[in-house]
Amino acid sequence: GVVSCADILAVAARDASVAVGGPSWTVRLGGRDSPDSNAAEAATDLPRGNMNLGELISNFANKGFNTREMVALSGSHTLGQARCLRFRGRIYNSPLPID
């Protein structure tokens, strides 16, 4: 019964990978978008743009991804761009903000 912006982005990334012949994976749905962010957690938990290959492989392995899955997930992010801001209003039945 719950669909979040994060769920939609995860499914879109997976489907983009499949559309270009890459691997597929099961996306766990039902998460809720956080009303706020945690900068300290993001700094230690998410991959950073300045990580080298070994650090990226380790970071993704900590989340259960192998190297092939890491490459597919990273590559699928380059196929298009989506921001929750653009479809959030349809999910939560509120007007879309103007930016």
Backbone as numpy.savetxt, mean C-alpha at the origin, in Angstrom:
# Nx Ny Nz CAx CAy CAz Cx Cy Cz
-17.61 -6.11 6.12 -18.39 -4.90 6.12 -17.56 -3.63 6.12
-16.26 -3.73 6.32 -15.43 -2.54 6.38 -14.54 -2.48 5.14
-14.55 -1.35 4.46 -13.65 -1.12 3.34 -12.92 0.18 3.63
-11.61 0.12 3.63 -10.82 1.30 3.94 -10.06 1.77 2.71
-9.54 2.98 2.77 -8.69 3.48 1.68 -7.47 2.58 1.54
-6.90 2.16 2.66 -5.73 1.29 2.61 -6.06 -0.03 1.90
-7.26 -0.58 2.15 -7.68 -1.81 1.47 -7.73 -1.59 -0.05
-8.32 -0.50 -0.46 -8.47 -0.23 -1.89 -7.11 -0.06 -2.55
-6.20 0.64 -1.90 -4.86 0.83 -2.46 -4.11 -0.49 -2.54
-4.27 -1.35 -1.53 -3.59 -2.66 -1.54 -4.13 -3.54 -2.65
-5.43 -3.56 -2.85 -6.03 -4.35 -3.93 -5.62 -3.79 -5.29
-5.58 -2.48 -5.42 -5.18 -1.86 -6.69 -3.72 -2.20 -7.02
-2.85 -2.21 -6.03 -1.44 -2.56 -6.25 -1.33 -4.01 -6.70
-2.06 -4.88 -6.04 -2.04 -6.30 -6.41 -2.56 -6.50 -7.83
-3.68 -5.86 -8.15 -4.27 -6.01 -9.48 -3.39 -5.41 -10.57
-2.68 -4.33 -10.26 -1.75 -3.74 -11.23 -0.62 -4.72 -11.52
-0.13 -5.38 -10.50 0.92 -6.38 -10.68 0.44 -7.50 -11.59
-0.73 -8.02 -11.32 -1.30 -9.11 -12.13 -1.53 -8.65 -13.57
-1.99 -7.42 -13.75 -2.30 -6.92 -15.09 -1.08 -6.86 -16.00
0.10 -6.72 -15.42 1.31 -6.66 -16.24 2.11 -7.96 -16.18
1.45 -9.05 -15.74 2.08 -10.36 -15.74 2.88 -10.69 -14.50
2.77 -9.87 -13.47 3.48 -10.13 -12.21 2.69 -11.06 -11.31
3.22 -11.31 -10.14 2.56 -12.24 -9.22 1.31 -11.64 -8.58
0.51 -12.52 -8.03 -0.67 -12.12 -7.26 -0.44 -12.55 -5.82
-1.17 -11.96 -4.92 -1.10 -12.34 -3.51 -2.45 -12.05 -2.88
-2.69 -12.67 -1.76 -3.93 -12.46 -1.03 -3.82 -11.16 -0.24
-4.81 -10.32 -0.39 -4.85 -9.06 0.36 -5.85 -9.24 1.50
-5.38 -9.06 2.71 -6.29 -9.13 3.86 -7.09 -7.83 3.92
-8.40 -7.95 3.90 -9.28 -6.79 3.90 -9.93 -6.62 5.26
-10.50 -5.46 5.47 -11.24 -5.21 6.70 -10.52 -4.29 7.66
-9.40 -3.74 7.22 -8.69 -2.79 8.08 -9.43 -1.48 8.16
-9.09 -0.70 9.11 -9.67 0.63 9.23 -8.56 1.66 9.05
-8.89 2.74 8.36 -7.92 3.82 8.21 -7.76 4.52 9.55
-6.54 4.84 9.86 -6.26 5.52 11.12 -6.67 6.99 11.03
-7.27 7.53 12.09 -7.62 8.95 12.07 -6.38 9.84 12.25
-5.26 9.24 12.66 -4.03 10.01 12.81 -2.84 9.12 12.47
-1.70 9.72 12.31 -0.51 8.96 11.95 0.45 8.91 13.13
1.37 7.97 13.04 2.37 7.81 14.08 3.73 7.92 13.39
4.33 9.11 13.44 5.58 9.37 12.73 6.70 8.46 13.23
6.76 8.20 14.52 7.83 7.35 15.07 7.70 5.92 14.55
6.47 5.40 14.50 6.26 4.05 13.99 6.58 3.98 12.49
6.15 4.98 11.74 6.43 4.99 10.30 7.94 5.04 10.05
8.66 5.79 10.86 10.11 5.93 10.67 10.85 4.62 10.90
10.31 3.77 11.75 10.99 2.50 12.04 10.37 1.31 11.33
9.16 1.45 10.83 8.43 0.30 10.29 8.30 0.28 8.78
8.31 1.43 8.14 8.10 1.51 6.69 9.43 1.65 5.97
9.51 1.12 4.74 10.75 1.30 3.97 10.95 2.78 3.63
12.21 3.19 3.63 12.55 4.58 3.32 13.25 4.66 1.97
13.16 5.79 1.34 13.76 5.99 0.02 15.27 5.92 0.00
15.91 6.06 1.16 17.37 6.03 1.20 17.93 4.66 1.61
17.06 3.65 1.70 17.52 2.30 2.05 18.25 1.67 0.86
19.32 0.90 1.17 19.97 0.14 0.10 19.21 -1.16 -0.11
19.62 -1.93 -1.11 18.88 -3.14 -1.47 18.79 -4.12 -0.30
19.89 -4.34 0.39 19.88 -5.26 1.53 18.91 -4.83 2.61
18.88 -3.54 2.89 17.96 -3.01 3.90 16.51 -3.18 3.46
16.24 -2.93 2.18 14.88 -3.11 1.67 14.43 -4.56 1.76
15.31 -5.47 1.34 14.97 -6.90 1.41 14.67 -7.30 2.85
15.48 -6.83 3.78 15.27 -7.14 5.20 13.96 -6.54 5.71
13.69 -5.28 5.33 12.47 -4.61 5.77 11.23 -5.35 5.29
11.22 -5.75 4.01 10.07 -6.47 3.47 9.99 -7.88 4.05
11.13 -8.52 4.28 11.13 -9.86 4.88 10.50 -9.83 6.28
10.72 -8.75 7.01 10.10 -8.60 8.33 8.58 -8.57 8.26
8.06 -8.26 7.09 6.61 -8.24 6.88 6.10 -9.51 6.21
7.03 -10.45 5.94 6.62 -11.72 5.35 6.72 -11.78 3.84
7.35 -10.78 3.20 7.48 -10.76 1.75 8.85 -11.31 1.35
8.88 -12.10 0.27 10.17 -12.51 -0.27 10.63 -11.44 -1.26
11.83 -11.62 -1.83 12.39 -10.60 -2.71 11.53 -10.39 -3.95
11.02 -11.46 -4.54 10.17 -11.33 -5.74 8.91 -10.53 -5.41
8.30 -10.82 -4.28 7.09 -10.10 -3.88 7.41 -8.62 -3.61
8.57 -8.36 -3.01 8.98 -6.98 -2.76 9.09 -6.21 -4.08
9.73 -6.82 -5.07 9.89 -6.17 -6.36 8.54 -5.94 -7.03
7.66 -6.94 -6.97 6.33 -6.79 -7.58 5.53 -5.69 -6.89
5.56 -5.67 -5.58 4.81 -4.65 -4.85 5.39 -3.27 -5.11
6.69 -3.15 -5.10 7.33 -1.86 -5.37 7.05 -1.41 -6.80
7.13 -2.33 -7.74 6.88 -1.99 -9.14 5.45 -1.61 -9.40
4.52 -2.27 -8.73 3.12 -1.94 -8.97 2.79 -0.54 -8.49
3.58 0.00 -7.58 3.36 1.38 -7.15 3.75 2.38 -8.23
4.52 1.95 -9.21 4.92 2.87 -10.27 3.97 2.85 -11.46
3.01 1.93 -11.47 2.08 1.80 -12.59 1.01 2.89 -12.60
0.77 3.49 -11.50 -0.25 4.52 -11.40 -0.18 5.16 -10.05
-0.97 6.17 -9.87 -0.98 6.85 -8.58 -2.41 6.96 -8.10
-2.59 6.74 -6.83 -3.91 6.89 -6.21 -3.72 7.49 -4.83
-4.62 8.36 -4.49 -4.59 8.95 -3.16 -5.96 8.77 -2.55
-5.97 8.38 -1.29 -7.25 8.19 -0.59 -8.10 9.45 -0.67
-7.44 10.58 -0.69 -8.15 11.85 -0.76 -9.14 11.88 -1.92
-8.79 11.22 -3.04 -9.62 11.27 -4.24 -10.88 10.41 -4.16
-10.89 9.35 -3.37 -12.08 8.50 -3.31 -12.63 8.33 -1.90
-12.05 8.98 -0.94 -12.46 8.88 0.45 -13.94 9.26 0.64
-14.39 10.30 -0.06 -15.77 10.76 0.09 -16.79 9.72 -0.32
-16.46 8.91 -1.33 -17.38 7.87 -1.77 -17.44 6.73 -0.76
-16.35 6.48 -0.08 -16.34 5.41 0.92 -17.13 5.83 2.15
-16.89 7.05 2.60 -17.47 7.51 3.86 -18.68 8.41 3.66
-19.19 8.47 2.41 -20.39 9.24 2.10 -20.29 10.69 2.57
-19.19 11.31 2.19 -19.01 12.73 2.51 -18.45 13.42 1.27
-18.57 14.73 1.19 -18.09 15.44 0.01 -16.57 15.28 -0.16
-16.14 15.27 -1.39 -14.71 15.21 -1.67 -14.07 16.57 -1.37
-12.94 16.58 -0.69 -12.27 17.87 -0.46 -11.65 18.38 -1.76
-11.45 19.64 -1.84 -10.80 20.24 -3.00 -9.35 20.52 -2.62
-8.43 20.04 -3.46 -7.02 20.34 -3.18 -6.31 20.84 -4.40
